Amino acid sequence: MKFISKRKTWLGGLLAALLVMGGIGMAVAASTAKAPSNSVRAGRGIDEFGMTRAFFKGHSTSFTYTHGFWCDTHVRSTASSKCEGGQKWRHAPNKQHDPLYITVPLGFPVKPMNMDCPNGLICVDHPGTIDLRRIEPALKPLYPDLTDKQLRAALANFAVPGHQHFITDRNHGKAEWWDVRIVGVTDRAEYQKLNQHKSAAYLLKQVKAGKTTPVIPTNLFLFFGVK
C-alpha cells in the first residue's frame, strides 16, 4: 500500500493522537464500545436539517444541510456507517461536487464550542463512525503491547473526531455534494493560524509546506448549501 509506506511516520503520529482523542488507551477498553453511526442503511445517513459554520476566503460562513451523509460502499469499510478514511471514493453520488477540507487538531485540546463539529458530538448529517484500519500498519510499532486484533478492532469503528471546515468555493449558493478530505494538525500554533486565516488556499499552502499532515482521502460526501 503506497499510501501507507510513503507516509508511515506522520500517519503513526496522526493515528496515535486520534486514538488518544477518541478515548482508546493502551488497555483498549474502548475498542469494544459502539459509537452511533447516524445512518439508516449502509453508507447512507439520516436526512436531517441543520447548520454548521465553515471558513471561506478569509471569512466565516454557514452550511445548511438537508441530506444525510453518503459513503461509497464500493470502498470496503467495517465502520457501522460504512465510511472509510485513507481510501478515496470510487463512485461519487453526483458528477457535480467540490472538496471539503476538514482540519482535525491532534495532541492538544480544543474547547468544544471553538470547533465547527466538537469531539463527542455528531454534527448534523455527518457520520458518527469511520473505519481507519487502512492506516493500521503505521500504528503497530507505536503500540507493542497491543495485539494486531486489538488494534484493528479499535480502528474498525472509530468515532469521528472534532474538526473545522474549509471550502474553496460557494457553488453559487446552490446545495451540492462535497468530497470530504482530512488534514491533521499537530501543532497548536499552526492550528490557530489556520483558524485565523480562514482560508482553504492558506490551508493547502501549509499542507504543501509540511506544516500539517498530507491530505487524507475518504469515501465520504456531505450535502449542503453555502450561505
N, C-alpha and C positions, 0 to 999 in steps of 0.2 A: 504494500500500500504506500504509494509515493507520498500521499498527503501526510502520513504519519512519519515516515522515515526522514523526510526533509525538515520536519518541524518538531522533532522529538523533544528538544529542550524546552521550548516555550509551551508546548502542549502539556508537558508534565506539570509545569507551574500553573497553567490555567486550570487543569482539572483538579489539582491539589487544592487550589483556592476554592473552586466550586464545591468540592466535597465538604470543605470546612463550612462554607456559607450555607450549604444545604443541610448541615447538621449530621453529616455522616463521619464519625470519628474512626479511630483505629479499631474500636470494638465492633464497628459496623452494625450496631444495634438497629440503626435506622434503615438498614438495607432491606428489611422486610416490611417497612411501612409503605402504605399505598397512598400516593398523592392523588387528588382528584384530577381527572383528565380534562374535564369540561367538554366532553364530546358526546355526541348522540349515536355515532357509529364510527367505524374505522376511518380515521383521517378527516372526520368532519365535525366541526364544533357546533355547539348550541348557538342558535341565532339570538343575539341579544342586541339591544340598542343602548349606546352609551358613548362616552368621550374620554380621551386621554390627551395629554399635551405632547408636544414634539418641538424639535428645532429645525429651522429652515432659513438659510442665508442670513444668519445673524439675528434672527428674531424667534420668539416663541409663537407657536401656532397650535391649533387643536385638530384632532382627528375625530370624526364621527363614524362610529361603527354600526353596521346594520346586518352583517352576516357573520356566522361563526368561522373559525379558522379552517383552512384547507391544507392538508398534508398529503403529498404524493405517495400513495400506497404502493407505487412501483418500486419505491426505495424501501428496503426492509427495515422495520423498526419493531422493537419489543416494548416500547412505551405504550401505556394504555391509550394515549392519544394517537399513536402511530406517527408521531413526529420524530425527526432524526436530525441530530447535529453532527457535522463533519462530512456529510454527503449531500451534494447538490441534487435537486429535484430532476426527474427525467421528463415529466409531463407537467405543464402548468395548467391551472384552471381556466386560463384565458390567454390569448395571444398578447393582449394589452396588459402590461404590468410594469412596475417600476421598483427599484431597490429600496428597501427599508433597512437602514443600519441600526442595530441596537448595541449600545455600549454597556458592558457588564463590569462593575467595579470588583476587583479581585484582591483579597488580602487586607482590606480595610473597610470599616463600617461606614454606611451612609444612612442618614436619617430617612425613615420610610417616606415622609412627606416631601423629601427632596428628590424623589425619583418619579419618573412617569409611571412606572409599574414597580411598586415596592416588593421586597422579599416577603414571602409568606402569603401574598395575595395573588389571585388570578385576575388580571385585567380583563375587561370586557372583550369577549370574542377571541381571547388568547387561549392556547392550550395550557393545561396545568402541568403536563409532564413532557419529557423529551428523552429519547434514547441517546446516550453518549458513549456507547460501547465501542464505536469505531475508533475512538481515541484511547481505548483502554491499554494497548501495548506500551504507550508512553508513561503510564502510571505504575507499571509493575515494579520498576526499581525503587520507586518512592515509598512503596508500601510492602516491604518484605515480610511483614507479619500477617498479611492478608493472603489467603489462597486465591487462585485465579477465579474460583467460583464465587467467593465473597465479593471481590472487586467488581466482577461483571454484573453480579446481582445488584450492587449499589448503583451502577450506571445505567442499568437496563430501563428503569422507570424513574428518572431523576426529575425532581421538582424544578420547573423553570425558574431561574434566578431573577432578581430585580434588575431593571435596566432602564436606559434612556432611549429615546427615538430620534433618529436623524433622517431627513429625506433630501433628495436632490431637486425635486420639482413638485408642483401642486396638482399636476394633471388638470389644469384649468378649473379646479374646484370640483371636478367630477369624481365620484366614487369609483374605485377600481381595486384589483388585487395587487398586493405588494409582496415582493420577494424578500423574505427575511434573511439578513446576513449579520452574523455576530462578530463583535470586536471586543476582546478582553482588554481591560485597562488595569495594570498592576501598580501604578504609581498615583498616589492621591493628588499630587500637584498637577500631573498630566490630566487626570480626570477633571479637576477643577478648570483647567484651561479649556478643555473641550466644551464644558458646560458654559463657560464664559463666551467663547466664540460662537456657539450655537450654529455651527456650520458643518454640513457633510463634506464640503470641499476641504475644510481645515482638518476634519477627522481623517480623511483619506490621505492627506498630506502627511499627517503624523503616523499613519499606518505605514506609508512608504518609507518614512524615516526610521522606522523600527521603534517608535515610542510606545507602540501598543502591540498586541498580537496581530498577525495577519488576519485578513477577513476569513471567517469560518462559514462555509456554506451550509444551508439547511434545505429540507424539503418542505418547509413551512411557508404558507402565504396567509396574509391578513387582508381583510376587505374593509376599506374605509374611504371617506372623502376628507379633503383637507380644507379647513376654513380659510 
